[in-house]
Amino acid sequence: MATKANDPFEAELAAWNHAFSELELPWRWDAPTFRFLQSIAADQDLVGTYVERNQAHLLRAYEKAFLRDLVISARDRYRESHAAA
């Protein structure tokens, strides 16, 4: 049985949630939410799909691509720092 430390799904979910935390976004994806988003959107559009469905009010102030790129950058920084560790 895989542990959270070596389970790719859990590691990826942790990276997304860390990005939200780093950016002080009040979002937290649980496993079912993450699986659902993966089933309906490509990796690069998970955030955009989430925002459209759950945080649509943000699209009045921010472009979807801006939010997506911001979160993906934070997620990638987290991945890089944990890959080096």
Sequence and secondary structure as in RCSB ss.txt:
>XXXX:A:sequence
MATKANDPFEAELAAWNHAFSELELPWRWDAPTFRFLQSIAADQDLVGTYVERNQAHLLRAYEKAFLRDLVISAR
DRYRESHAAA
>XXXX:A:secstr
   TTT HHHHHHHHHHHHHHHTT      HHHHHHHHHHS GGGHHHHHHHHH GGGGGTS HHHHHHHHHHHH
HHHHHHHHH 
